[in-house]
Amino acid sequence: MKTTAAKNYFKNIGVNRAVLALSFARMADAIGNSILFIIIPLYVAKLPEIYFHLPLPILVGILISAYGLISALVQPLTGALSDKLNKRKPLIQTGLVLISFSTLAFILADNFIDLLLLRILQGIAVAITIPASMSLMALITKKKTRGGSMGVYSMLRMVGFATGPLIGGYLQTHYGFNSAFIAGSGFIFIAMLLVQIWVKEVVTLPDKHQKKIKIKIIDSSLLTPGLVSAALSIFLMASAFSIVTTLENEFNAKLNMDALGFASTFSALIFSRLIFQIPLGHYSDKIGRKPFIVLGLIIMAPATLLLGEVVSVSQLIFLRLVQGFAAAAIAAPAFAVAADLSRSGKEGRQMSLVTTGFGLGLAAGPLIAGFLSVFFFELPFITVGAMTLAGAWIVYHYLPETIEGAKVVVLEKRK
């Protein structure tokens, strides 16, 4: 009886074996990647100033943003490649191999240029992996339960992002930098094994009545108001929660924290998102995607603005918890609406628009923090908070609803 009830619950929230397999693989990958979030600012601080005499926040911002920026630029290409090959699993595996190798190679880096080149390689690697993963998620999920499916995927990814900084902070504090790099590379290798063993390839059948056309990397017909609005919401979300990463050393000095202490505040956002991701994603299947995305952006704006005003660790943790709730309200519904609007044979490119928004957000947040904090500490938080509030207005006016009540709304036919 209990087994049947559990199966019905998972079915109702859109969880099947394929979704779980891809989600657990993404969790292991996220653990490995997020270890670097805590380690990079500390690692840069100990490097000799040979090539650049810039303030530390700017150097950290450049390194962290290089990953997101390169990833965002390359994702349209890899999304088109995914559609062209009609295969996703080989791309996911290739990206994971490159990420694992480049993470381990941090051990050999002894100057800023080395780190920058490795971050660029990681950006390319993750750009190979993400569009293929999201395209596969669009293919293995059903529209009426897609919010729940994306919620599970995002939740397990967030488990990884919550665990990684704590592991990285602990290893760096007790065993040094190299142990953190080895652990990060190892977790990504585990993700590769999980994908190989559990994830099955899905091949879309060509439409016999559709003319065979050359696939465009940048196809303006795919830039619909709905997809652009979804990408904007993800961009603003990523900018808001990544903004603190550049200023780790400043927060540590201001609040008297060490690497493990900062990791706990970083993970607070992730744990909050972890708690709310599945239920909010599931309810977006019932109520609609748009209300959750707009509400999340409205909540994210003041929570981000107030980060610059914190005077205690508890205040920082509280605001990060609020940011986590807001991110949970935005992420799964935004990815779900993008999948709802994607067209057959174009999933890779259309989903890459939204994942590109995430990559650009990861790049923009640290850069904004690095450059604007030079003027005064609170300025980057004020700026991103205002951007997020403006984004809520844009999404409210331009994002179409694909779900009304329990009924599916067909706004754009999958051709």
N, C-alpha and C positions, 0 to 999 in steps of 0.2 A: 504493500500500500504506500509506504513512504517512498519507495523507488519510483512508483508511478507518479506520485505527487511531485517529486523532484523533476522527473522528465517533463511533466506538463508545465512546471514553472519555467524551466529552461527554454522550452518550446515557445512559451508565451512571450518571453523577452528576446527571442530571436537567436538563441544559442544552439549551435550544432557542433559536430565534431570538427568540421573545417574551421569554423570561427574560433573555437578554443585552441586548435593547433596553431593557427597564425597568431593568435593573441599571446599565447605562452612564449612563442618564439620572439615576439616583439618585446615581451617583458624582459627576457634575458638580454636582448640587444640593448634595451633602455638602461639596464643596470650598468652594463659596460660603458656606454656613452656618458651617462650622468656622473660617473666617478670623476670624469675630467672637469665637470662644472666647478667642483670645489678645488681641485688640484691646480688648474691652470693659473689662477691669480697668484697663488702662493709660489708656484714654480717660476713665474715671470719675475717676481720680486727678488728672487735669489740669483738671477742671471746677471752677468757683468754687463754694464752699459757700454757696448762696443760700437753698435751700429746706429742707435737712435738715442737721443737725449730728450725724450718726451716724458711728460708726467706718466706715472704708473697706470692710472685709470685709463688713459688713452691707449697705452700699449695692450692692456688687458682687453679693452673694448675692441681693438683691431683684431686680436687673436680669436676672441669669441665670435665676433661678427663675420670674420672671414669664412668660417664654417657655414653659417646660415646664408650668407650672400652667395657664395659659390654654389651651394646646394640649390638655392632658388633659381639661379641662372641656368643650371644644367637640367633641372627637373622637366621643363617642357620638352627638351630633347629626349630624355629617357622615357617620358610618358608616351611620346610619339613612337619610340622604338618598341615599347611594350605593345602598342596597338599593331605595329607593323609585323612584329614577330609572332603575335598572338600567343606568346608564352611569357609567363611572369616569374616562375620559380627560378630559372637560370639567372635572371637579373637580380633577384633577391639574394641568391647565394653569392654572386660575384661581388655585390656591394658589401655583404657581411665579411667576406674574406679580406677586402681592402681595408675596411674599418678596423678589423682585428689586427692586421699587420701594422697599420699606421699608429694605432694606440700603443702597441708594444715598442714601436720605434721611438717613442718619446724618451725611452731610457737613454738613447744615444744622442739626443738633442742637447747641445750645450750653448746655444745662442738663439736670439730672437728669430733670425731668418730660418733656422731649422724648424722651430715651432710653427712659424707661419706656413711653410711649405707642407708640413704634416697636417695642419688644419685645412689647407686647401684640398689635399688628398682626401681627407675625411669628408669634406663637403661634397666632393665628386662621388665618393662611395655611397654616402647616404642618399644622394640624388638618384643613384641607380636603384636603390632598395625601395624607397618610399612610394613612388608612383606605382610600381609593380604591386606592392603590398596592398595599397588602397584600391587599385583596379581589381585585384583578386577579391577583396572584401565586397566591392560592389557587385561582383558576379556571384558570390556564394551566399548573399543575403537576400531576403524578401522585403519588398517595400513596406508592407504593413507592420513588420517588426524590425525594420532596419535601425531605428533609433536605439532600441535595446541592444542590437548586435554591435553597433558602433560604441555603445556605452561599455559593453564588456571588453571590447578591444582597447578602448581608451583607458578603462580601469586597470587592466593588467599592465598596460604600458606605464601607467602612473605608479603602479606597484614598483616597477623597475626604477622609475625616476625618483621615487621616494627612498628606495633602498640604496641606490648607487651612491648618493652623496654621503650617507651615513657610513657606508663601507669605505669610501674614499677618505673621508675625514678621519675615521678610526685608524686606517692603515697608515696614512701620512703621519698622524700624531705619534703612533707607536713603533712603526717599522720603516718609515721613510717613503720617498716618492716612488721609487722603483716597484715596491710591492703593490702600490695602487695601480700603476700602469700594467703590471702583469695580471692583476685581478680583472681589470677592465677588459683586456684582450681575451682573457679566458672566458668571461661571461659571453662575449660576442661570439666566440668559437662555439660555445654551447648552443647559442641561438641558431647558428648555422646547422648544427647537428639536428636540432628540433625541426627545422624547416625541411631538411633532407628526409627525415624519418616520417614526419606527420603530415606535412602539407602536400596535397595532391594538386597537380596542374589542372587548370580549367581552360579549355579551348573553346572560343566562341565560333559557332557555325556561320559562315558567310550567308548573307541574304541573296538568294538566287535572282531576285527581281531588282536588286540594287546594282547600279553600274560600278565597276571597279575603278576607283579613282586613286590618284597619288596622295599619300598621306602627307599633310602639311604639319610641320613642327608647330608653327604659330598659325592657327586657324581662327580668323576673326569671327566666324559663324558660331564658334564655341563660347565666345565671350558674352554670354547672356547676362542681363542684370542680376538674375538669381545667382549664378555662379560667381560673378564678381563680388556681389554683396556677401556671399558666404566666405569667399577668400578674404575680404576686408575684415570680417569679424574675427577670423582666425589670426590674421596679421596683428590686429590690435590686441587680442588676447595674449599672443606670444610676446609682443613688445612689452606689455604690462608686467608679465611675470618674470621676464628675463632681465629686466632693467637693474635688478639688485646685484646680479652676478659680477658685473664690472667693479662694483664698489664694495667687494668683500673686505678688502683691507681697511677701507674707511669705516665700514660698519663694525668690524672687529675692534678697531681703535676707539670708536665712539661709545660702544656698548660693552667694552672689555670682554670680548669673546675670543675663542681660539677656532681652529678649523672645524672641530667637531661641533662647537656651539653654533657656528654659522650654518653648518650642514643641517642641524636640527630645525632652524628657521626656514631653510630652503625646503626641507622635506615636509614642513607643516602644510604648505600649499598643496603638495602632492597627496598627503594623507586626507586632507579635506576633500579634494577632488575625487579621491578614491572612494570615499563614503557616499558621495552624492552622484557620481557619474552614471551608474546603472539606473537608479530610480528616475533621474531626470531624463536620461535618454529614453527610458521606457515610456514615461508620461508624454514625451514629445510625439510618440506614436499615437497617443490617445487624444491629446489636446491640440497639438500642432507644433511645428518646429520654430516658427517665428517668435512667439511670445517668450520662449526660453532664451533665445539668442539676444533679443533686445533687453530683457531683464538682466541677463548676465553682464552685458556691456554697461548698463546703467549702474550696477553694483560695483563693477570693476573700476569705474572712473574715480570715485572718492577713495576707495581702498588704496589705489595706486598713488593718488595725490598725497595722502597722509603718511606714506612710507618715509618721506623726507623729514617728517616731524617727530619721529619716534625718539624716545629718550630712555627706553628700557627694552630688554630682550622680550619680555612678555608682550609689550605693545607690538613689536615686530612680528612675533609669532601670531598674535591675534589677527593682524592685518593680512598676513600670508594665508591664514585659514579662510578669511573672507574672500581673498583672491581665488583660493582653491574652489570655493563654492561657485563663484562667478564663472570660472573657467569650465567647471562641470556643466553649467547651464548653457555655455556657448559651444563647446567642442563637439559632443556627440550629435546634437541637432544640426549643427552646421555641416559636418561631414555627411550626415544622413540626407540632408536636403540636396547636397551636391550629388550624391549617388542617385537620389530620386530623379534629378534632372539630367543625368548623364545618358548618352545615347549609345546604342549597341555598336561595338567596334570602335568607340571613341572614349571608352572609360578611362584609359591611361592618361590621355591628354586632358580630359575634363577634370578628373580627380587631381591631376598634377597642378591645376590652377590653384586649388585649395591648399594642397601641401606646399606649394610655392609660397603662398601667403604665410604659412607657418615658418618656413625658412627665412623669409624676409623679415618677419617679426623677431625671430631669434637674432638676426643681424642688426636690426634697427634699434632694439632696446638697449643692448650693451653699447652701441656707438653713441646713441643719444646720451646715455649716462656718462660715458667717458668724456665726451666733448663739453657737454653743458655743465657738468659738475665742477669744471675748472672755474666757472664764473661764480656759482654758489651751489651748495650741496642739494638744496631743495628743487632747483630749476628743472632737472630732468623729470622728476616725479610730477611736477605741475604740468609740464608739457605733455607727457604721455597720458595723464589723467584727462586733460582737455581734449586730446585727440580721440580718446576712447568715448567720451561723451558725445562728441560730434559724430563718431562712427555709429552710435546707437540711433541717432536721427536718420542717418543715411540708410541703415539696414531696415529701419521701420518703414521707410518710404519705398524702397526698391526691392527688398527681398520678397519673392512670391511665397505663398503658403502651399505646401504640397499635401498637407494633412489637415482635414477639418473634422473635429470629433474623432470618430473611429473610421471615417470614410477617406479613401484615397482620392486625392484630387489630381487629375491629369492635366498639368499645365503645359508641359512640353513632352510630346510623344517621343518615346525611344525609337528612333528610326533604324 
